Amino acid sequence: MLPIERQQQIVTWLEQEGTLRVLDISQRLKVSDMTVYRDIKPLIE
């Protein structure tokens, strides 16, 4: 899965659930916590 696809999925989950933990996202996407941090950094900025 490409970073943009992961970012879109994260945004979808946030819209549905309101809040998410990095650990939850990493487990759902089957990626490392660091990958999640890199994916969400542009979303925060």
Secondary structure, DSSP 4 states (H G I P E B T S, - for coil): --HHHHHHHHHHHHHHHS---HHHHHHHHT--HHHHHHHHHHHH-
